[in-house]
Amino acid sequence: MPKTARGCSARSSTRHGWASRLTAAAVVGGAAAWALRDVRAALGSPPSGERADRIRRSPQYREGVFHNSVPARVMPPGATRKLLRDLMTDRHRRRPSIPVPLVTPGDAQPTADGLHVIWYGHSSALVEIEGQRVLFDPVWSERCSPSPRVGPLRLHPAPVPLDQLPRLDAIVASHDHYDHLDMATVRALTRTQSAPFVVPLGVGAHLERWGVPAERIVELDWDETVTVGGLRLTAAAARHFSGRAFSRDKSLWASWVLTGPTRRVFYSGDSGYFDGYAAVGAEHGPFDVTLMQIGAYSAAWPDIHMTPEEGVTAHLDLRGDLLIPLHWATFNLAFHDWGEPADRLWREAKARGVRLAVPRPGERVDVDDPPSVDGWWQTIA
C-alpha cells in the first residue's frame, strides 16, 4: 500500500479513536448530569409563597425554624467525638446472618369493622381500618439517600412491588428525612394511586417539586385534622427534627392519630421520648394499636429517637393495647446489633405486661387476634 494510503488510514483510525472516546465521555457525562439532576430534585424544595405564609403563623414556628415542644438536641455536646469512636471501633452485628424472611401479603379485603396492619419494613406500614387503607411513610427505594449510588442500603427487599399495592385511601408522611420520604416512591405512587398525600406543614413543597398535584396535598400543623373518606387523620406532636440537606427544621415533623368510626391507631413516626405522649393519649386514646419507633437509637442522639424501653413507656402513656414496632431491620442507621431492638422490646413488653406483635416484613397482623411473638429474628441475627 502506498505511504499516502497508509497515512490516510492511520489518520482515519486516530480520528475514529478520538471520536469513540469523545462519544464515551459524552455518554458518561450525560449520565452523570442526569444523576446529578435527580440528586438535586431529591433534596426537595423549601416552602415559599402561601405555604411559607402559613408556616409563619404556626405556633411551632419562630426565628425561621420549627421547634419541639420539649427542646431536643440532635447531637449533644461531645456526641460527635463518641460517634467517630464508635465508627472506628464498631464490632456490632449490624446485618442479619441470612436473608430476612419475607411474607407476601394476600389479597384479603379490609372488613367494615376490622383492623389490620402490614409492616413492609423500616417505618413503612399499611393500616387497613374499617374498610379503608392508609399507607404510612412509604420507602421502596434500595437506599434511603438522595443518590441511588451512596447511602444506607436495604437489608431486605420490599415484600411486595409498589405497583402491586391495593388501592389506597390516604398516603401519610411523618417528616421529610430520606428513610421516611422517598422521591422515587412518591413519584410512583403519584402515577399508580389517586389517594391524597397527608403530610406535616412544609413537606408539600417537596411533593410539588416531585410532581404531586397540589389538589392531592394536605398539610397539617400539630392538632389539626383532616377527614378522608370517613377517616380522621390528626397531626400530633413528636420530638424530632427535619431536613434533607444542610438546613434543618424548615418543615414540620409529626406523629399521627388515625381514627375510624370505632377504631383508633397511633403512628409515632420518629421521636424521642417526651411527655407529649401522655397528652395525646389523654385527648385521643385509648388506641387499639400503636406503631412505635424502636430502632436506630444511640447515646449520641438520645433526644430524637426512642430506645425500645422508651417505646414501651410511650405506648403505655398513649393508652395503647397492641404494640407493633417500627424503624428497625431494614436500614443500618445506628451502632447496635441488628436484632437488638426487637430483643429489648420483647423483654420490656413481657416485664410490663404489654401486648406485642413483631411481624415479619409483609405479614398481615389482625390487631384483634395477633400472632404470638416467636423470636423469628433471633435465628438470623
N, C-alpha and C positions, 0 to 999 in steps of 0.2 A: 504494500500500500504506500503511495506517495506520502512524503513528510507532511505536505499540507493537509492531506486527508487525516493522518494520524493526529495532527494538531487540532483540526476541527473536532475530531472525535473526543479528544481529551477535554477541550474547552466545553463541549456539549455535556460530557459527563460531569464536569465540575459544576456547570450551571444547574444540571438536574440534581446534583447532590445538595447544593445550596438551596435549591427550591424545595427539596424534601425536608431539609432541616427547618427552613422558614415555615413551611406548612405545619410541621410538627409543633414548632414553637407557637404558632398561631392557635393550634388546637388546644395545647396546654394552657396558653394564656387565656383563651376564651373560656375554657373550663374553670380556670381559677377565678376569672371575672364573674362567672355565673355563681360559683360557690360563695364568693365574697358578697355578691348581691343578696344571696339567701341569708348569709350571716347577718348582714345589716338589717334585713327585713325581720329576722328572728328577734333582734333586740327590741322590736316593738316601737311604739311612738309615745311621746309624752302627751298628757292631756292638754287640750287647748280649747279656745272658744267657749261655747256654752258649757262644755264639760268642765273646763277649768274654773269657770264661774261657780258652778255648783259645788265643786270640791272646796273652794274657798269658804263656802258657807257651812261646811261640815264642822260639828263640834270637835271632831278628832283632828282637825287640820289647823295648824298655826305655824308661823315662821317658815312657811314654804314647804312643810312636810307633814305627813300624818304621824300621830303619836299614839302609843299604847295608853290604856287607862292606868296600868301599873307599869312604870318605867322598865324597859328591858334593854340590856346591853347585848349587842350581837356577839361581841367578844370582850370579856372583862380585861382589865389591866393584867399583863403577864400571860394571857392566854395564847398569844401568838408564839411566844417562846416555847410554851408547852406543846403546842400543836406541831411545831417544827421538830421538836424532840420525839414526839410520837411518830412522826413521819419517818424519821431516821431509824427508829428502833422498833418499828411495828412488827409484832410477832402474832398478831391476831389471825384467826382463821376466818377471813372475810369473804370467803366463797364457799358454796356447798361442794362437797366432795364428788357428788354425782349430780346429774340433771334434776332440777326441781320437778316434782310430779305435777302435771297439769291435768285439769278436768275440762272436757269440752262441754259447755253448757248445752242442755237440751233446748227444745223449742216450747217449753212449758209457758202457758199464758198466765199473766198475773190475774189473780182472782179478785172479786169485788171486795172481799173482806180480808185478803191475805197480806202478808208482809214477808218479802224475801230479799236477800242481799247476795249479790255475786261480786266477789273481790277478784279483780283482774291482775292484781299485783301493785306494789307500792301503795299509792293513795287512790288509785282508780277503782271505783266501785259503782255498781248499778243497783239502785234500790227500786224494787217492784212493790208499790204501795197502793193497795185498794184499787187495782185495775190500771194503774199508770206507772210509768218508768221514768226515773230521774238518774242521770249519769253524772257522777262527781269526779272532778279532776282527771279527765281522761288524758293519758300519755301513752301513745303507742309506738313512738319512735325508738330506735335502737339506742340512742343516747339522750340523756337529759342535758342538753347543751345547745348553744346557738349554732354549733357546727356539727355536721354528721361525721366528722373525722376525729374529733377530740372530745373529751369529756366522759363522765361515767357511763359505762356500757351496761346494758341489761344483762342480768344474770339468768334470766329465763325468758322465753318468747311470750308474747301476749297469747293467752289461751284461745282467743278467737280473733279472726281478722276484723279490722274495723268496719269493713263494708258488709259484714255479716251480723252486725248488731241489730237487734229488733228496733222497731220504731220507738223513738224517744219522745217524751213529753216535755222534758227540760234538760239542759246541759248546764252544769254548775261548776264554777271555779272558785277556789278559796283564796287564791292570790296569784301573783304573776311569776313566781320562781319557775325555773325550767322543768323541775320534776313535778310540777302541778299544772303548768300551762304550756302546751307544746304547739308551735306554729303548724307543723305538718298535720298533726291530729285535728286541730281546729279547722284547717282548710278542708280536710277530708270530710269532717262532719258537716261543714257548711254545704258541701256538694251532696252528701248522701242522706242527710236528715233535714227536717224542716222545723225542728224544735228551737225555741228561743235559748239564747245563752244568758244565764243569770249570774252576774259577777259583782264583786265589790267596786266601789267608786274608783274611776280612773282606768280600770282594766279594759273598758270598752275601747279605749284609744288603740290598744294593741289589736283587738279583734277587728276594728275597722280597717287598719292597715293591712290585715291579712285577708280582707275580702268578705267579712261577715256583714250583711246588710244592716244598716242602722236600725231598721224596724225589728230585727231579731236580737237586739242587745238590750238587756235590762240591767241597770247599775243601781246598787243599793248601798246606802250607808248603814252603819250598825243600827239595829232596832227598826229598820224599815222592812216592809213586807210586800211581796207581790203574789197575786193569785194566778196560777197557771192551771187551767183545766180542772178546777176544783181543788187543787193542792195549794197550800200556802208555804212559801219559802221566805224565811226571815233571816236576814244577815245578823249575826250575833258577834259579840266581841271575841277577839283572840289576842294572844300576846306574842307577836311575831314582828316581821318587817317585810319589805318588798323591794324589788329592783331587779332589772335584767342586765344592767351594765354597770357604770361607775356611780351613778346617782341612786340614792335609796329613798324609799318611802314617799314617792310621788303618786303612788296608787295605794289603795287600802287593802288590807287583809281581813279575813273574816272566818268564823265558823258558821255553820248553817243549821237552822231548825226547819225540818220538813214535817208538815202537818197535813194529814188527810182527814177525812170525816171522823175517824175514830182512832187512828194510829199516829204515833209520833216517833220521829227519828232525829238523832243529833249526829252531825258530821263535824269533826274537830278541825279539819284542815291541819295546818302546822301551828303549834302554840307551846309556849312554856306554861307551866302551871301557875295559876293565879286565882284570886277569889271570885273572879267573874263567872266561873263555872257554877258556883252555888247560886249566884243571882239568876243565871239562865235557867237552872233547874227550878228555882222558885217561881219564875214567871212562865216558863213554857213546859216544864216537866209535869209528870214523870214521862220518861221515854221508854218505848218498847225496846229500842236498841240504840246503842251509841257506837259509832265508828270512830275509834280513837287512835291518834298518832302515838306510837310506842317506840319507834326506832330512830336511828341517826342522832342519838343523844351524845353529849360529851360534856366533861367538866370545862371545856373551852368555850362552850356556849350554853350555860345552864338556864338562861332566861328565855330561850326561844324554841327549845324542843323538850318535851317531857321525857322523863325516864318511864319505863314500864310501870314502876310502882306509882309514879305520879299519875299515869294514865288511869290506873285503878281508882285512885283517890278522886280524880276528876269525874270519873264515871259515877261514883257514889254521890259526889256533890250534885251532879245533874239529875239524880234520882233515876238512874238507868236500870233496866232489867238485864238484858243480854248485852255483853260487850264483844265487839269484833275488832281485832287490831288492824291498823293500817301503818303505812310508811316503814315497811321492813321487807326484806327478802329479795327485792328486785334490783336495787342500785346500791353500790358501795358509797356511802356518804359520810361515814364516821369510823372511828377506830374502836370497834368492838367486834366480837365474833359474829359470824353471820346469823347463827341461831340463838344468840344470847337474848335478844329482845323477847322472843316467844318463851324461852325458858323462864326468864324473870317474871314475865306477865303471868304465866301459868301458876308459878309458885305463889305470887302475891294474890291472885284471884282465889286460889284454894284457901289461903290463910284468912281471907276476909269475906269468904262466902259469896263471891261474885260469880254469876252465871257467865260462862265464856264459850265462844266458838272460835276455833283457829282453822279456817278453811284453807284448802289448797287453792292455788290460783285457778279461777274458773268454776269453783264449786259453788253451787246454789244452796244457800242456807235458808231454811224455813225458820224464821225467828220464833215461832210458836213451838217448834219441835227441832231444835238444832242438833247436829251430830255431836256425839261425845268427843272431847279432846283426846286425841290418840298419840300425840307427840310425833307426828309424821316427819317433822323437820329434824328431829334428833337422829334419825337413821341416816341422814345425808349431810349433816353439819360437818 
